[in-house]
Amino acid sequence: MLPQERKDKMKVKKKDGSIQEVCFEEELGKKAFWHTTAHILAQAVKRLYPNTRCAIGPAIADGFYYDFEFDFPFSEGNFPEIEAEMKKIVGENLQLRHFTLERKKAMELLEERHEAYKMELLEELPEEEEISFYQQGEYIELCAGPHVAYTSAVKAFRLLSVAGAYWRGDEKNKMLTRIYGISFPGEAMLKEHLERLEEAKKRDHRKLGKELGLFALFEEGPGFPFFLPKGLIVKNLLIDYWRRLHTREGYLEISTPIMLDRRLWEVSGHWEHYRDNMYTTSVDGADFAIKPMSCPGGMLVYQMEPRSYREFPMRISELGLIHRNELSGALHGLMRVRSCTQDDAHIFMLPEQIQGEIKGVARLIDEVYAQFGFSYHVELSTRPDNSIGSDADWELATDGLKKALMDLGLPYVVNEGDGAFYGPKIDFHLEDSLGRTWQCGTIQLDFQLSQRFGAEYIGEDGKKHRPIMLHRVILGSIERFIGILIEHFAGKFPLWLSPVQVKILSISDNYLEYAKELEALLKKKGLRCELDGRAEKIGYKIRAARAERIPAVRRRGTKTGVRLDGAGAAEGFVR
């Protein structure tokens, strides 16, 4: 049963001034609640440190943040006094009042309040638009909303961390101080959330990756992970599993170069739409780009020879090594990197094969996620502002994805404007053991790339036609998926995926030779096995094996097998 406060309705004030009653668990409720708390934070900061300049403070997926320019060295040590002031503001039960101003008066108001960052935002708004503000007490914020009606709704909150953040995400701009926080309508929900955060810290893949010897990150290669022997075992096992599934499903695997001529990326549209995220170089006076994705190379392979409708659906897969120029501040262990292996695939097909192929990919994604114990939800992302192609093509592609989801009986939500520039997509957001969601699998229906490259096939009528193309990934980035698995399993991989499946512990030197024989036997049987033959007490060795998350341990010198709590390890695995 959910805590009672989750069911309570709260009043949300929207930009048009209307009031709507929603639950906190609804998307609008969370957004309004966390956005309001960000304003409470900013008001508290301005009361305590009047010279501080406010930048932006949005609601995010799991709470809120606010970016400030302080005139002193700020740290988490300042949190207690800020939280105390925030409690006062909550207790004052201030109403959030919405009003608008015409542009000139809005600029005068912000200038009077010395809010240079807000003035910059205002200058980018359309000339004819009235400027939206929210006010609570003495605090006024350039803001479109939504918000809860009164500050007293924020019953429980906590400031969590401080980070640096460039203004507008641009490294050329000033570094601001970003304060992250979380809030809820009741203390029980806050306590539950903080407990999950503590558990997440214990499971942090960067911490466990170092402790378990899986991967390393070096200053000499920021965003470029190094896989260590045990981590590479996990990566290769995942790839082996991926290959078995794709062979079964009729995919043909290829490998394309990581660097190709600029002209290819101009044809594909990536040079225009994705240039800022691409690494470039010059070879023999010509511009080249390191691939951020594999589809243009796949198009070259498709066009190597004439194609017939009889070859369709043609399923081509690739474990492509891709590079993307991510901002340094966005890098995060294996979760956000600059180089990764993407489990890409492209399906060339006939119009009448669209539904069947989408359903086949969706079922494959479901099978893979079930293998790791993940549940998931689905989003349909529609046409973005920077799209290419005709309205008719986009409508046909979007309707195709919708129909496939309906036929599969998969509920979904629409994510307006978040599709790829060449087509709409279905995103699969898996849920881990801590209830966090991660976007991994995706299916993108593309009518554009075949046209841009002039790809053709000979149809049953003997005439030339354009193939329809489906882009899809299941794991996404292999590196990121490993990071998710580390945290999902808390480093206790399933037996089949564990880099060391069995650990043999010798009780004394009297049994060392026999332990070595057992190790050799298990390795001969194909098991990944290690022997701890150190001159240490058995209790110490057991604790060390538990810290290494070994699924199964055998003590030599007794007839007892010790089963540790590694996920997927069967009782009596070692006899």
C-alpha positions as CSV (number, residue, x, y, z in Angstrom):
1,M,0.0,0.0,0.0
2,L,1.4,3.4,-0.9
3,P,1.7,6.0,1.8
4,Q,-1.5,8.1,2.2
5,E,0.2,11.3,1.1
6,R,0.7,10.0,-2.4
7,K,-3.0,9.8,-2.9
8,D,-3.7,13.4,-1.7
9,K,-4.7,15.9,-4.4
10,M,-2.9,19.2,-4.6
11,K,-3.7,22.4,-6.5
12,V,-1.4,23.2,-9.4
13,K,-1.4,26.7,-10.9
14,K,-0.8,26.7,-14.6
15,K,0.5,29.4,-16.9
16,D,-3.0,30.5,-18.0
17,G,-3.9,31.1,-14.4
18,S,-6.2,28.1,-14.1
19,I,-6.0,25.8,-11.1
20,Q,-6.0,22.0,-11.6
21,E,-6.1,19.3,-8.9
22,V,-3.6,16.6,-9.4
23,C,-1.9,13.8,-7.5
24,F,1.8,14.1,-6.8
25,E,2.3,10.8,-8.6
26,E,1.0,12.3,-11.9
27,E,3.7,13.8,-14.2
28,L,2.2,17.3,-13.9
29,G,2.0,17.0,-10.1
30,K,5.7,16.1,-9.8
31,K,6.8,18.7,-12.2
32,A,4.9,21.5,-10.5
33,F,5.9,20.3,-7.0
34,W,9.6,20.1,-7.8
35,H,9.6,23.3,-9.8
36,T,8.0,25.1,-6.8
37,T,10.6,23.7,-4.5
38,A,13.4,25.0,-6.8
39,H,11.8,28.5,-6.4
40,I,11.7,28.1,-2.6
41,L,15.4,27.2,-2.8
42,A,16.2,30.3,-4.9
43,Q,14.1,32.5,-2.5
44,A,16.0,31.2,0.5
45,V,19.4,31.8,-1.2
46,K,18.4,35.3,-2.1
47,R,17.3,36.1,1.4
48,L,20.6,34.7,2.9
49,Y,23.0,35.9,0.2
50,P,21.4,38.9,-1.6
51,N,24.3,39.4,-4.1
52,T,23.7,36.0,-5.6
53,R,22.5,35.8,-9.2
54,C,19.9,33.2,-10.1
55,A,20.2,31.4,-13.4
56,I,17.7,28.5,-14.0
57,G,15.9,26.0,-11.7
58,P,13.9,23.3,-13.5
59,A,12.2,20.2,-12.3
60,I,14.2,17.1,-13.6
61,A,13.5,13.4,-13.7
62,D,14.2,12.9,-10.1
63,G,13.8,16.1,-8.2
64,F,15.1,19.6,-9.2
65,Y,18.2,21.8,-9.4
66,Y,19.0,25.5,-9.4
67,D,22.1,27.2,-10.9
68,F,23.5,30.2,-9.0
69,E,26.4,32.6,-9.3
70,F,27.7,33.1,-5.8
71,D,30.2,35.8,-4.8
72,F,31.8,33.4,-2.2
73,P,33.1,29.8,-2.2
74,F,29.8,27.8,-1.8
75,S,29.8,24.2,-0.4
76,E,27.4,21.7,1.0
77,G,28.4,23.1,4.4
78,N,25.9,25.9,3.5
79,F,23.0,23.5,3.2
80,P,21.8,23.6,6.8
81,E,21.2,27.4,6.9
82,I,19.5,27.3,3.4
83,E,17.3,24.4,4.4
84,A,16.3,26.3,7.6
85,E,15.3,29.3,5.6
86,M,13.4,27.1,3.1
87,K,11.4,25.7,6.1
88,K,10.5,29.3,7.1
89,I,9.3,30.0,3.5
90,V,7.2,26.8,3.6
91,G,5.7,27.8,6.9
92,E,4.8,31.3,5.6
93,N,2.4,29.6,3.2
94,L,3.1,32.0,0.4
95,Q,0.9,32.0,-2.6
96,L,2.5,31.5,-6.0
97,R,1.0,34.3,-8.1
98,H,1.3,34.4,-11.9
99,F,1.4,37.6,-13.8
100,T,2.7,38.8,-17.2
101,L,4.5,42.0,-18.4
102,E,5.2,43.4,-21.8
103,R,8.8,43.0,-22.8
104,K,10.2,46.5,-21.9
105,K,8.8,46.4,-18.4
106,A,9.9,42.8,-17.9
107,M,13.5,43.8,-18.8
108,E,13.3,46.8,-16.5
109,L,12.2,44.6,-13.6
110,L,15.0,42.1,-14.2
111,E,17.6,44.9,-14.6
112,E,16.4,46.4,-11.3
113,R,16.9,43.1,-9.6
114,H,20.4,42.6,-11.2
115,E,19.4,39.3,-12.8
116,A,21.7,39.2,-15.8
117,Y,21.1,35.5,-16.6
118,K,17.3,36.1,-16.6
119,M,17.8,39.1,-18.9
120,E,19.7,36.9,-21.4
121,L,16.9,34.4,-21.4
122,L,14.3,37.1,-21.9
123,E,16.1,38.5,-25.0
124,E,15.7,35.1,-26.7
125,L,11.9,35.0,-26.2
126,P,9.7,35.9,-29.2
127,E,9.1,39.7,-29.6
128,E,5.3,39.5,-29.5
129,E,5.1,37.3,-26.5
130,E,4.0,38.6,-23.1
131,I,6.6,37.7,-20.5
132,S,5.5,35.2,-17.8
133,F,6.5,35.6,-14.1
134,Y,5.7,33.9,-10.8
135,Q,5.9,35.6,-7.5
136,Q,5.9,34.3,-3.9
137,G,6.3,36.9,-1.3
138,E,9.2,39.2,-2.2
139,Y,10.7,36.7,-4.6
140,I,9.9,37.1,-8.4
141,E,11.0,34.6,-11.0
142,L,10.9,34.7,-14.8
143,C,9.0,31.5,-15.3
144,A,6.3,29.7,-17.4
145,G,5.2,27.4,-14.6
146,P,3.5,25.2,-13.6
147,H,3.6,25.5,-9.8
148,V,1.6,24.3,-6.8
149,A,-0.6,27.1,-5.4
150,Y,1.1,27.6,-2.0
151,T,4.6,26.9,-0.6
152,S,3.0,25.1,2.4
153,A,2.4,22.1,0.1
154,V,6.1,21.2,0.3
155,K,6.1,19.3,3.5
156,A,9.4,17.5,3.1
157,F,12.6,18.3,1.2
158,R,16.3,17.8,1.2
159,L,19.2,19.4,-0.5
160,L,21.4,16.6,-1.9
161,S,24.6,17.8,-3.6
162,V,26.5,20.6,-5.3
163,A,28.1,20.5,-8.7
164,G,29.6,22.8,-11.2
165,A,27.6,23.6,-14.4
166,Y,28.5,25.9,-17.3
167,W,25.8,28.5,-18.1
168,R,23.7,27.1,-21.0
169,G,25.9,24.0,-21.0
170,D,28.6,25.8,-22.9
171,E,32.3,25.4,-21.8
172,K,33.0,28.9,-23.0
173,N,30.6,30.4,-20.5
174,K,30.9,31.0,-16.8
175,M,30.9,28.0,-14.4
176,L,27.9,28.3,-12.0
177,T,27.1,26.4,-8.9
178,R,24.3,23.8,-9.3
179,I,22.4,22.7,-6.2
180,Y,20.4,19.5,-6.5
181,G,17.5,18.7,-4.3
182,I,14.4,16.5,-3.8
183,S,11.0,17.1,-2.2
184,F,7.8,15.3,-1.4
185,P,4.3,15.9,0.1
186,G,5.2,13.9,3.2
187,E,8.2,12.7,5.4
188,A,7.5,9.0,4.7
189,M,8.1,9.5,1.0
190,L,11.3,11.5,1.6
191,K,12.7,8.9,4.0
192,E,12.0,6.1,1.5
193,H,13.7,8.1,-1.3
194,L,16.8,8.9,0.8
195,E,17.1,5.2,1.7
196,R,17.1,4.4,-2.0
197,L,19.7,7.0,-2.6
198,E,21.9,5.5,0.1
199,E,21.5,2.0,-1.5
200,A,22.3,3.6,-4.9
201,K,25.6,5.0,-3.5
202,K,26.6,1.5,-2.3
203,R,25.8,0.2,-5.8
204,D,27.5,3.0,-7.7
205,H,29.1,1.2,-10.7
206,R,32.2,3.5,-10.5
207,K,32.8,2.3,-7.0
208,L,32.1,-1.3,-7.6
209,G,33.8,-1.3,-11.0
210,K,37.1,-0.3,-9.2
211,E,36.6,-2.7,-6.3
212,L,35.8,-5.7,-8.5
213,G,38.5,-4.9,-11.1
214,L,36.1,-4.5,-14.0
215,F,37.0,-1.2,-15.6
216,A,39.2,1.9,-15.1
217,L,39.0,5.6,-16.0
218,F,42.1,7.7,-16.5
219,E,42.7,11.5,-16.8
220,E,44.6,10.7,-20.0
221,G,41.4,9.6,-21.6
222,P,38.3,11.3,-20.1
223,G,35.2,9.5,-21.2
224,F,37.1,6.6,-22.7
225,P,36.8,3.6,-20.4
226,F,39.5,0.9,-20.1
227,F,38.1,-2.6,-19.6
228,L,40.2,-4.8,-17.2
229,P,40.4,-8.6,-17.6
230,K,37.3,-9.3,-15.5
231,G,35.3,-6.5,-17.0
232,L,36.2,-7.7,-20.5
233,I,34.9,-11.1,-19.6
234,V,31.5,-9.6,-18.8
235,K,31.6,-7.5,-21.9
236,N,32.5,-10.5,-24.1
237,L,29.8,-12.7,-22.5
238,L,27.2,-10.0,-23.2
239,I,28.4,-9.8,-26.8
240,D,28.3,-13.6,-27.2
241,Y,24.8,-13.7,-25.9
242,W,23.8,-10.9,-28.3
243,R,25.4,-12.7,-31.2
244,R,23.6,-16.0,-30.5
245,L,20.2,-14.2,-30.4
246,H,20.9,-12.3,-33.6
247,T,22.1,-15.4,-35.5
248,R,18.9,-17.1,-34.4
249,E,16.8,-14.2,-35.7
250,G,18.5,-14.1,-39.1
251,Y,20.7,-11.1,-38.7
252,L,23.9,-10.8,-40.9
253,E,26.7,-9.1,-38.9
254,I,29.0,-6.6,-40.5
255,S,31.7,-4.2,-39.3
256,T,32.3,-0.8,-40.8
257,P,35.2,1.7,-40.3
258,I,35.1,4.2,-37.4
259,M,36.2,7.0,-39.7
260,L,34.6,8.0,-43.0
261,D,34.7,10.9,-45.4
262,R,32.8,14.1,-44.5
263,R,30.7,13.8,-47.7
264,L,29.1,10.6,-46.4
265,W,27.9,12.5,-43.3
266,E,26.6,15.3,-45.4
267,V,24.5,13.0,-47.4
268,S,23.2,11.3,-44.3
269,G,22.3,14.6,-42.7
270,H,24.5,14.0,-39.6
271,W,26.9,16.8,-40.6
272,E,24.1,19.3,-40.5
273,H,22.2,17.9,-37.5
274,Y,24.8,16.3,-35.4
275,R,28.1,18.1,-36.2
276,D,28.7,19.4,-32.7
277,N,28.9,15.9,-31.3
278,M,31.3,14.6,-33.9
279,Y,35.1,14.3,-33.8
280,T,36.7,15.3,-37.1
281,T,40.1,15.2,-38.7
282,S,41.8,15.7,-42.0
283,V,43.4,13.0,-44.2
284,D,45.2,13.9,-47.5
285,G,43.5,17.3,-47.5
286,A,40.0,15.9,-47.1
287,D,37.7,16.2,-44.1
288,F,36.8,13.0,-42.2
289,A,34.6,12.3,-39.2
290,I,34.7,9.6,-36.6
291,K,31.4,7.9,-36.7
292,P,28.9,8.8,-33.9
293,M,26.6,6.1,-35.3
294,S,26.7,3.2,-37.8
295,C,23.8,3.7,-40.2
296,P,25.7,5.6,-43.0
297,G,28.3,2.8,-43.2
298,G,25.4,0.3,-43.3
299,M,23.9,2.1,-46.2
300,L,27.2,1.7,-48.2
301,V,27.2,-2.0,-47.5
302,Y,23.6,-2.2,-48.7
303,Q,24.4,-0.4,-52.0
304,M,27.4,-2.6,-52.9
305,E,25.2,-4.7,-55.2
306,P,21.7,-4.7,-56.8
307,R,19.0,-5.8,-54.3
308,S,15.8,-7.7,-54.9
309,Y,12.5,-7.7,-52.9
310,R,13.2,-11.4,-52.4
311,E,16.0,-10.5,-50.0
312,F,13.7,-8.6,-47.7
313,P,13.5,-8.3,-44.8
314,M,17.3,-7.9,-44.8
315,R,18.5,-7.7,-41.2
316,I,22.1,-6.3,-40.9
317,S,23.6,-6.0,-37.4
318,E,26.8,-4.3,-36.2
319,L,28.6,-3.9,-32.9
320,G,29.8,-0.5,-33.9
321,L,32.6,1.4,-32.1
322,I,31.2,5.0,-32.0
323,H,32.6,8.2,-30.6
324,R,30.6,11.3,-29.5
325,N,31.9,14.6,-28.3
326,E,30.2,14.8,-24.9
327,L,30.7,17.7,-22.6
328,S,33.3,17.0,-19.9
329,G,30.8,17.9,-17.2
330,A,28.3,15.4,-18.5
331,L,30.7,12.4,-18.3
332,H,29.7,9.8,-15.8
333,G,31.5,6.5,-15.4
334,L,30.2,4.0,-18.0
335,M,26.8,5.8,-18.1
336,R,27.9,8.7,-20.2
337,V,31.1,8.2,-22.2
338,R,32.8,9.5,-25.4
339,S,33.4,6.1,-26.9
340,C,31.3,3.0,-26.7
341,T,30.2,-0.1,-28.6
342,Q,26.6,0.2,-29.8
343,D,24.6,-2.9,-30.6
344,D,23.2,-1.5,-33.8
345,A,21.1,-3.1,-36.5
346,H,19.4,-1.9,-39.6
347,I,16.5,-3.7,-41.3
348,F,15.7,-3.1,-45.0
349,M,12.1,-4.0,-45.8
350,L,9.0,-3.7,-47.9
351,P,6.1,-1.5,-46.7
352,E,4.0,-4.6,-45.9
353,Q,6.7,-5.9,-43.7
354,I,6.8,-2.9,-41.4
355,Q,4.4,-4.2,-38.7
356,G,6.0,-7.7,-38.6
357,E,9.5,-6.4,-38.2
358,I,8.7,-3.8,-35.5
359,K,6.9,-6.6,-33.6
360,G,9.8,-8.9,-34.0
361,V,12.3,-6.4,-32.6
362,A,9.9,-5.5,-29.7
363,R,9.7,-9.2,-28.8
364,L,13.4,-9.6,-29.0
365,I,13.9,-6.6,-26.7
366,D,11.3,-8.1,-24.3
367,E,13.3,-11.4,-24.3
368,V,16.6,-9.7,-23.5
369,Y,15.3,-7.5,-20.7
370,A,13.5,-10.5,-19.1
371,Q,16.8,-12.4,-19.1
372,F,18.2,-9.8,-16.7
373,G,15.0,-9.3,-14.7
374,F,14.1,-5.9,-16.0
375,S,10.6,-4.5,-16.4
376,Y,10.1,-1.6,-18.7
377,H,7.8,1.0,-20.1
378,V,7.5,2.4,-23.7
379,E,7.5,5.9,-25.1
380,L,6.6,6.9,-28.7
381,S,8.8,9.9,-29.7
382,T,7.4,12.1,-32.5
383,R,8.7,14.6,-35.0
384,P,11.3,17.1,-33.8
385,D,11.7,20.7,-35.0
386,N,14.9,19.9,-36.9
387,S,13.5,17.0,-38.8
388,I,14.0,16.1,-42.5
389,G,11.4,14.7,-44.9
390,S,7.8,15.3,-45.9
391,D,4.7,15.5,-43.7
392,A,3.3,12.4,-45.4
393,D,6.4,10.3,-44.7
394,W,6.4,11.3,-41.0
395,E,2.7,10.6,-40.7
396,L,3.1,7.2,-42.3
397,A,6.1,6.3,-40.1
398,T,4.4,7.5,-36.9
399,D,1.2,5.6,-37.7
400,G,3.2,2.5,-38.4
401,L,4.8,2.6,-35.0
402,K,1.5,3.2,-33.2
403,K,-0.2,0.3,-35.0
404,A,2.6,-2.1,-34.1
405,L,2.4,-1.1,-30.4
406,M,-1.4,-1.5,-30.4
407,D,-1.1,-4.9,-32.0
408,L,1.4,-6.0,-29.4
409,G,-0.8,-4.6,-26.6
410,L,2.0,-2.5,-25.3
411,P,0.8,0.6,-23.5
412,Y,2.9,3.7,-24.3
413,V,3.1,7.4,-23.6
414,V,3.8,10.0,-26.3
415,N,7.0,12.0,-26.0
416,E,6.2,15.0,-28.3
417,G,9.1,16.3,-30.5
418,D,11.8,13.9,-29.3
419,G,12.2,11.7,-32.3
420,A,15.4,11.4,-34.4
421,F,15.8,14.0,-37.1
422,Y,15.1,11.3,-39.8
423,G,12.1,9.5,-38.2
424,P,9.9,8.8,-35.2
425,K,11.0,6.2,-32.6
426,I,9.9,3.8,-29.9
427,D,12.0,4.0,-26.8
428,F,12.1,1.2,-24.2
429,H,12.9,2.5,-20.6
430,L,13.9,-0.4,-18.4
431,E,13.5,-0.3,-14.6
432,D,16.2,-1.6,-12.3
433,S,16.1,-3.1,-8.9
434,L,16.0,0.3,-7.3
435,G,13.1,1.5,-9.4
436,R,15.2,3.8,-11.5
437,T,14.6,3.9,-15.3
438,W,17.1,3.9,-18.1
439,Q,16.4,4.4,-21.8
440,C,18.2,1.6,-23.7
441,G,16.3,-0.1,-26.5
442,T,15.0,1.9,-29.4
443,I,13.2,1.3,-32.7
444,Q,13.3,4.1,-35.3
445,L,11.4,4.0,-38.5
446,D,13.2,5.8,-41.3
447,F,11.8,6.8,-44.7
448,Q,14.6,9.4,-45.3
449,L,18.0,7.8,-45.4
450,S,17.2,5.5,-48.3
451,Q,16.1,8.6,-50.3
452,R,19.1,10.6,-49.4
453,F,21.5,7.8,-50.4
454,G,19.4,6.7,-53.5
455,A,19.1,3.2,-52.2
456,E,16.9,0.9,-54.4
457,Y,15.6,-2.6,-54.9
458,I,13.9,-4.3,-57.7
459,G,10.3,-5.1,-56.8
460,E,8.0,-7.9,-57.8
461,D,6.8,-5.7,-60.7
462,G,10.4,-5.5,-62.1
463,K,10.6,-1.8,-61.2
464,K,13.0,0.1,-58.9
465,H,11.7,1.1,-55.4
466,R,13.1,2.7,-52.2
467,P,13.5,0.3,-49.3
468,I,12.1,1.3,-45.9
469,M,14.7,1.2,-43.2
470,L,14.4,0.4,-39.5
471,H,17.1,1.4,-37.1
472,R,17.2,-0.4,-33.7
473,V,19.3,-1.1,-30.7
474,I,18.5,-3.4,-27.8
475,L,21.3,-2.9,-25.2
476,G,22.2,0.5,-26.6
477,S,25.7,1.2,-25.5
478,I,27.3,-2.0,-24.3
479,E,29.4,0.0,-21.8
480,R,26.3,1.8,-20.4
481,F,24.4,-1.4,-20.2
482,I,27.2,-3.0,-18.1
483,G,27.1,0.0,-15.8
484,I,23.4,-0.5,-15.4
485,L,23.9,-4.2,-14.7
486,I,26.5,-3.5,-12.1
487,E,24.1,-1.3,-10.1
488,H,21.1,-3.5,-10.8
489,F,22.8,-6.6,-9.4
490,A,25.0,-4.7,-6.9
491,G,28.0,-6.4,-8.5
492,K,26.5,-9.8,-7.9
493,F,26.2,-10.9,-11.5
494,P,24.1,-13.9,-12.5
495,L,26.2,-17.1,-12.6
496,W,26.4,-17.2,-16.4
497,L,27.7,-13.6,-16.5
498,S,30.0,-13.6,-13.5
499,P,33.6,-13.1,-14.4
500,V,34.6,-15.7,-11.7
501,Q,31.9,-18.3,-11.3
502,V,33.6,-20.5,-8.7
503,K,36.3,-19.7,-6.0
504,I,38.1,-22.6,-4.3
505,L,39.5,-21.8,-0.8
506,S,42.2,-24.1,0.6
507,I,41.9,-24.7,4.4
508,S,45.6,-25.4,4.7
509,D,48.7,-26.2,2.6
510,N,47.9,-29.9,3.2
511,Y,45.0,-29.6,0.7
512,L,46.6,-27.1,-1.8
513,E,47.6,-29.7,-4.4
514,Y,44.1,-31.2,-4.4
515,A,42.6,-27.7,-4.7
516,K,44.8,-27.1,-7.7
517,E,43.5,-30.3,-9.3
518,L,39.9,-29.3,-8.6
519,E,40.6,-25.9,-10.2
520,A,42.1,-27.5,-13.3
521,L,39.1,-29.9,-13.6
522,L,36.6,-27.1,-13.3
523,K,38.4,-25.0,-15.9
524,K,38.5,-28.0,-18.2
525,K,34.7,-28.2,-17.9
526,G,34.5,-24.6,-19.1
527,L,33.9,-22.9,-15.7
528,R,35.6,-19.7,-14.8
529,C,37.4,-20.6,-11.6
530,E,40.0,-19.2,-9.2
531,L,41.9,-20.7,-6.4
532,D,42.7,-18.8,-3.2
533,G,45.7,-20.7,-1.8
534,R,47.0,-18.0,0.4
535,A,48.3,-18.8,3.9
536,E,45.3,-17.1,5.5
537,K,42.5,-18.2,7.8
538,I,39.4,-19.6,6.0
539,G,37.1,-17.0,7.5
540,Y,39.3,-14.2,6.0
541,K,39.2,-16.0,2.6
542,I,35.4,-16.4,2.7
543,R,35.0,-12.7,3.5
544,A,37.3,-11.8,0.6
545,A,35.3,-14.0,-1.7
546,R,32.0,-12.4,-0.5
547,A,33.5,-8.9,-1.2
548,E,34.3,-10.1,-4.7
549,R,30.7,-11.1,-5.3
550,I,31.7,-14.7,-6.2
551,P,28.5,-16.8,-6.9
552,A,29.9,-20.1,-5.5
553,V,32.7,-21.0,-3.2
554,R,34.1,-24.5,-2.3
555,R,36.3,-25.0,0.8
556,R,38.8,-27.7,0.3
557,G,39.6,-29.6,3.4
558,T,35.9,-30.3,4.3
559,K,33.0,-31.9,2.5
560,T,31.0,-28.7,2.7
561,G,30.2,-26.4,-0.2
562,V,29.6,-22.8,0.7
563,R,26.9,-21.0,-1.3
564,L,27.3,-17.2,-1.4
565,D,24.5,-14.8,-2.3
566,G,25.5,-14.2,-6.0
567,A,22.5,-13.8,-8.1
568,G,21.8,-16.9,-10.2
569,A,24.2,-19.3,-8.4
570,A,22.5,-22.6,-7.9
571,E,22.7,-24.5,-4.6
572,G,25.1,-27.3,-4.7
573,F,26.7,-25.9,-7.9
574,V,30.1,-27.2,-6.6
575,R,30.1,-30.8,-5.4
